[in-house]
Each structure stands twice: as structure tokens, then as C-alpha cells.
Amino acid sequence: MVPLPLFKFAALFVRHISKYGANWIKAEAHDHPKFRTIAARYGQTMHQINMRMAVTLLRDAAAEKRARERAEAPTVKTEEQMRHDEEKHKGVNASQSVWKRKFRPLSESKAVDLFADVIGDSFILLIASGLILYESIRARSKPDANAEKITLLDEKLQELDIRERELEEAEKKQETRVEILEQALEEMRKATGKKKFLQLAS
């Protein structure tokens, strides 16, 4: 009973310490010059990915479809209007490829902050995942108390079944002995009855 609370306490302690580790990583990202350049570069990449994902998720597909239907509606246009529409369509196609679009970059300090936050949170998540994985492996390696109880109960039931069969066999043997004794007594009574009858007759 004691190891489980101790393990949980140790896990909480490690998780708490991992926050200090994450904060140390964030501080190093700002202070260390090489780490700062790497953090700034990858922070900008993360910012671009975040912005592209945000634009993709917030894009209104229904409104775009309605606009396309209106644009494709048959109308009589002059050459100038047709050229103007073609230029617009080119602009729409360019805006549709969000994943190729470049957004305004962050300042260096903000990019470093973003990268440091992601790395720090990933470090905490990695520690927590490791603890969960270790706990699940530890729980699997432990013998299951319920399974052991069930096997013991099964063994006792089997023993009781064997004992019951033995008692049934003993009872049957006892019954056959009683029947044999009763037959023997009956034969003796008959024999004594015949003797008495013969004695009276003589």
C-alpha cells in the first residue's frame, strides 16, 4: 500500500521540477547567442505555420462558393471588363494558396519567446508522458490481485468438487454395504424361520 502514494508524490515532484526545467530552457533561449539565433529562426517558421493554419481554419468556404457562383453568372461584358475579371481571378487564386503565402514576420524577441514557449511546453509534456508510460508499464508488470484471488477461488472450487465426488462415492459404497447386510439379515431370518417350522413339524 505504501509504494503507490510515494510514487505519486515522486511523480508530482518531477512534474513540478520539469516546470523549472522549462523555464531554464526559455531563459537560455534568450541568453545564449547561438541558441537565440536558432530559436529566432525556428520561431519565425512556427509563426508562419500558425498563421497559415489560422487563415485556413477561419476561411469561410460558403462565402467563397457564393462569390465564385456570382462571378461565373452569364453576363455580357466588354473586353475591358473581361480583362479586369481575369486579373481579379488571378488575385483570388494567389490568395487561395495560403500555404505558399508569406506573412509579416515577428520581431526577434517575440520569435524567440514563441520558440522557447513551444520547447518548454514540449519538455513538460515529454516528462508527463514519460511518467504516464512508466506508471502503465509498472502497473502491467505487477501481478493482478484480483486475478490471483480468482485463481485461488477456482482451485478451492475444484477441491470442493473432488471432495463432493469422493463423498458421493463413499455414500454409494455405504449404501451397497447396508443393502448387503439387510439381505444377509433377511436370509438369516428366513433360515431361522424354516428351522423353527421344521422343529414344530417334527
C-alpha positions as CSV (number, residue, x, y, z in Angstrom):
1,M,0.0,0.0,0.0
2,V,2.9,2.4,0.7
3,P,4.7,2.4,-2.7
4,L,1.8,3.9,-4.7
5,P,1.4,7.2,-2.7
6,L,5.2,7.5,-2.7
7,F,5.3,7.1,-6.5
8,K,2.5,9.6,-7.0
9,F,4.3,12.1,-4.7
10,A,7.6,11.5,-6.7
11,A,5.7,12.0,-10.0
12,L,4.2,15.3,-8.8
13,F,7.7,16.4,-7.6
14,V,9.2,15.5,-11.0
15,R,6.4,17.3,-12.9
16,H,6.9,20.4,-10.7
17,I,10.7,20.3,-11.3
18,S,10.1,20.0,-15.0
19,K,8.4,23.4,-15.0
20,Y,11.7,24.8,-13.7
21,G,13.5,23.0,-16.5
22,A,11.1,24.5,-19.0
23,N,11.8,28.0,-17.5
24,W,15.5,27.4,-17.7
25,I,15.2,26.4,-21.4
26,K,13.3,29.7,-22.0
27,A,15.9,31.7,-20.2
28,E,18.7,30.0,-22.2
29,A,16.9,30.8,-25.5
30,H,17.2,34.5,-24.6
31,D,20.7,34.5,-23.1
32,H,22.7,32.0,-25.2
33,P,23.7,33.7,-28.6
34,K,23.7,30.5,-30.7
35,F,20.6,29.2,-29.2
36,R,19.0,32.6,-29.7
37,T,19.7,32.6,-33.4
38,I,18.3,29.0,-33.8
39,A,15.3,30.0,-31.6
40,A,14.6,33.1,-33.7
41,R,14.8,31.2,-37.0
42,Y,12.5,28.3,-35.9
43,G,10.2,30.8,-34.0
44,Q,9.6,32.6,-37.4
45,T,8.9,29.2,-39.0
46,M,6.4,28.3,-36.3
47,H,4.8,31.8,-36.6
48,Q,4.3,31.2,-40.4
49,I,2.8,27.8,-39.8
50,N,0.5,29.1,-37.1
51,M,-0.7,32.0,-39.3
52,R,-1.3,29.6,-42.3
53,M,-3.3,27.2,-40.1
54,A,-5.3,30.1,-38.6
55,V,-6.2,31.5,-42.0
56,T,-7.1,28.0,-43.3
57,L,-9.3,27.3,-40.3
58,L,-11.0,30.8,-40.4
59,R,-11.6,30.8,-44.1
60,D,-15.3,30.9,-45.0
61,A,-15.8,28.2,-47.7
62,A,-19.5,29.1,-48.2
63,A,-18.8,32.8,-48.9
64,E,-16.1,31.8,-51.4
65,K,-18.5,29.5,-53.2
66,R,-21.2,32.2,-53.4
67,A,-18.6,34.7,-54.8
68,R,-17.5,32.1,-57.4
69,E,-21.1,31.5,-58.4
70,R,-21.7,35.2,-58.8
71,A,-18.5,35.5,-60.8
72,E,-19.5,32.7,-63.1
73,A,-23.0,34.0,-63.7
74,P,-23.5,34.6,-67.5
75,T,-23.5,38.3,-68.4
76,V,-22.5,40.3,-71.4
77,K,-19.2,42.1,-70.7
78,T,-16.8,44.3,-72.7
79,E,-13.2,43.3,-73.3
80,E,-12.0,45.7,-70.7
81,Q,-14.4,44.1,-68.0
82,M,-13.2,40.6,-69.0
83,R,-9.6,41.6,-68.6
84,H,-10.4,43.2,-65.3
85,D,-12.2,39.9,-64.1
86,E,-9.2,37.8,-65.2
87,E,-6.9,39.9,-63.2
88,K,-9.2,39.5,-60.2
89,H,-9.4,35.7,-60.7
90,K,-5.6,35.6,-60.7
91,G,-5.6,37.5,-57.4
92,V,-8.1,35.1,-55.9
93,N,-6.1,32.1,-57.0
94,A,-2.9,33.6,-55.5
95,S,-4.8,34.3,-52.2
96,Q,-6.2,30.8,-52.1
97,S,-2.8,29.1,-51.8
98,V,-2.4,30.0,-48.2
99,W,0.5,27.6,-47.6
100,K,2.7,29.4,-50.1
101,R,1.9,32.8,-48.7
102,K,4.4,34.8,-46.5
103,F,3.0,36.6,-43.5
104,R,4.6,39.5,-41.8
105,P,7.5,38.1,-39.6
106,L,7.7,38.6,-35.8
107,S,10.3,40.6,-34.1
108,E,13.3,38.6,-33.0
109,S,12.4,38.7,-29.3
110,K,8.8,37.5,-30.0
111,A,10.1,34.7,-32.3
112,V,12.5,33.6,-29.5
113,D,9.6,33.7,-27.0
114,L,7.4,31.6,-29.2
115,F,10.1,29.0,-29.8
116,A,11.1,29.0,-26.1
117,D,7.4,28.5,-25.1
118,V,6.9,25.6,-27.5
119,I,10.2,23.9,-26.4
120,G,9.4,24.5,-22.7
121,D,5.9,23.1,-23.0
122,S,7.1,20.2,-25.1
123,F,9.7,19.4,-22.3
124,I,6.9,19.4,-19.7
125,L,4.7,17.2,-21.9
126,L,7.6,14.8,-22.5
127,I,8.2,14.4,-18.8
128,A,4.4,13.9,-18.1
129,S,4.2,11.3,-21.0
130,G,7.3,9.5,-19.6
131,L,5.7,9.3,-16.2
132,I,2.4,8.0,-17.5
133,L,4.2,5.4,-19.7
134,Y,6.4,4.3,-16.7
135,E,3.3,4.0,-14.5
136,S,1.4,1.9,-17.1
137,I,4.4,-0.4,-17.6
138,R,4.8,-0.7,-13.8
139,A,1.1,-1.5,-13.4
140,R,1.3,-4.2,-16.1
141,S,4.3,-5.8,-14.6
142,K,2.6,-6.1,-11.2
143,P,0.6,-9.3,-10.6
144,D,-3.1,-8.7,-10.7
145,A,-4.5,-9.2,-7.2
146,N,-8.0,-9.9,-8.5
147,A,-6.7,-12.5,-11.0
148,E,-4.8,-14.2,-8.2
149,K,-7.9,-14.3,-6.0
150,I,-10.0,-15.7,-8.9
151,T,-7.4,-18.5,-9.5
152,L,-7.4,-19.3,-5.7
153,L,-11.2,-19.5,-5.7
154,D,-11.1,-21.7,-8.8
155,E,-8.7,-24.1,-7.1
156,K,-10.9,-24.2,-4.0
157,L,-13.9,-24.9,-6.1
158,Q,-12.1,-27.7,-7.8
159,E,-11.0,-29.2,-4.5
160,L,-14.6,-29.0,-3.2
161,D,-15.9,-30.7,-6.4
162,I,-13.3,-33.5,-5.9
163,R,-14.3,-33.8,-2.2
164,E,-18.0,-33.9,-3.1
165,R,-17.4,-36.7,-5.6
166,E,-15.4,-38.7,-3.0
167,L,-18.2,-38.3,-0.5
168,E,-20.8,-39.4,-3.1
169,E,-18.7,-42.5,-3.9
170,A,-18.3,-43.2,-0.2
171,E,-22.1,-42.8,0.3
172,K,-22.8,-45.2,-2.6
173,K,-20.4,-47.8,-1.1
174,Q,-22.1,-47.4,2.3
175,E,-25.5,-47.9,0.7
176,T,-24.3,-51.1,-1.0
177,R,-22.9,-52.4,2.3
178,V,-26.2,-51.6,4.1
179,E,-28.1,-53.4,1.3
180,I,-25.8,-56.4,1.6
181,L,-26.3,-56.5,5.4
182,E,-30.1,-56.2,5.0
183,Q,-30.1,-59.1,2.5
184,A,-28.0,-61.2,4.8
185,L,-30.3,-60.4,7.8
186,E,-33.3,-61.3,5.7
187,E,-31.7,-64.6,4.7
188,M,-30.9,-65.3,8.3
189,R,-34.5,-64.6,9.4
190,K,-35.7,-66.9,6.7
191,A,-33.3,-69.6,7.7
192,T,-34.3,-69.3,11.4
193,G,-37.9,-69.3,10.5
194,K,-37.5,-72.6,8.5
195,K,-35.7,-74.2,11.4
196,K,-38.4,-73.3,13.8
197,F,-41.1,-74.6,11.4
198,L,-39.2,-77.9,10.9
199,Q,-38.8,-78.3,14.7
200,L,-42.5,-77.7,15.2
201,A,-43.4,-80.1,12.4
202,S,-41.2,-82.8,13.8
